[in-house]
Amino acid sequence: MTGKVYLVGAGPGDPDLITVKGRDVLQRAGVVLYDNLAAHELLDLAPCAERIYVGKKKSDHSMPQTEISQLLIAKAREHAVVVRLKGGDPFIFGRGGEELEALHDAAIDYEVIPGVTSALGMAACTGVPLTHREHTSSVSFVTGHDPSKIDWSRVGHSETLVIYMGLSSAADIASRLIAAGRAPHTPALVVQRATTPRQHTVRTDLASLAEAVKPLKPPATIVIGEVAALGDKLDWFARRPLHNKTIVLLRAPEQSSESAHALRSRGAHVIEAPVIALEAIDFAVPDLAAYDWLLFTSANAVRFFFAQIPDTRRVTPRVMAIGPATAAALREYRIVADAVGEGVAENLQGLSGRVLLPRAAVARDVIPGVEVLPVYRNVVPPGAAEKIAAIAHADFIVFTSSSTVKNFLALDGRRLLDAGARAISIGPATSETLRAHGIVIAAEANPHTFDGVIDAIIR
Ligand code: SAH
């Protein structure tokens, strides 16, 4: 029995630009063959799959095309679902046709799932429409791999030209186009790492193109034509408030992805490096009727407590939440806090009678007048040290609890702060711990929620 090979377009760089169908098939993959243009994050969708890098860079053809095709055939005999993941679209300068023919000849079942090609990703994320009623009604996709093979007198008149793989031959292409009659002042645009938080755009014209591309490295795509001048006004992507900023998130994996998404949607390059993980503690369910107040100081405490409470309708004590995120977590259990406070100390006096405080197990567990119930503990997740060590540069580091501060420092994170990364704190308790360790706080969130953190970074 042989499996099926899926030729999947990974999209132009932003991992979220893969198609739904492409993502689904990746999740079912037994093996993924990928190259350097496909976003690495996409491999996380197939955590158990065998991964084979068949990368192709111009300078180093790691694996010849025939070998890739042979490997696809061999893998189809081992796995039910084989994914060949290609940057952009497999059929636009991706040699997808050759791979498909080899599969066909070997009688292997296959399917092609298209992807957003770089030209379209680049157009969307620079605000440059490739066609425009007033400027152009035709567009050509051209490879710059070998300009001598192209009849520039024909494509040269196509109004919008999108040139893939054109960085190293840009000078040659520009002079051939001008020789073929295209005006030297025709607008041109070069977009590097399009659709990613590192996208970089250079605006120029045909005459200056050769000079303009000199500092750039692949992958980059060149657009030539009147439309190239339009993007300046419509450049929504680079105008997002956190574009090109690298932000490190240290919070536990359960909370990290939503926060990361919120930052990414504002243009940030987010590195998720959780330095804490939360572990449930099995506790004996207390007799809640014996208490007057239940006090929660974090959303985590709420979740780990109620995970072990069979029926939340039996929660008879009054409930106090410290912080809006804690109150929101209570609402997930259909509990409306009777009181919402800012900090623990100033609110304790207001609580009369017996108070139960479910929270993390920590060393200094004495708060006068309350009974502490440890419901979870913070641990350092495996691999955290390596993740921190792998970070080369950061603009901001987000501290969302005292534990993130302590663990980050224990994992040698201070080097990033020393190199200029700025510390953002979610609230007073975290700030206190930061100060105690001599860390300068660039901004503290207000309100003390992740939305507050985002505002603080932007400010
Ligand atoms: N199949 C791919 C193209 C592969 S050829 C697709 O459909 O996009 C490689 C070329 O694609 C690069 O030289 C560059 O011109 C373009 N490219 C790929 N990713 C890019 C990116 N993120 N930004 C700009 N150009 C990109």
Boltz pocket constraint, residues with backbone or C-beta under 6 A from the ligand:
constraints:
  - pocket:
      binder: B
      contacts: [[A, 11], [A, 12], [A, 13], [A, 37], [A, 86], [A, 87], [A, 88], [A, 89], [A, 90], [A, 91], [A, 92], [A, 93], [A, 94], [A, 116], [A, 117], [A, 118], [A, 119], [A, 122], [A, 163], [A, 164], [A, 165], [A, 166], [A, 191], [A, 192], [A, 193], [A, 194], [A, 195], [A, 196], [A, 218], [A, 219], [A, 220], [A, 221], [A, 222]]
      max_distance: 6.0
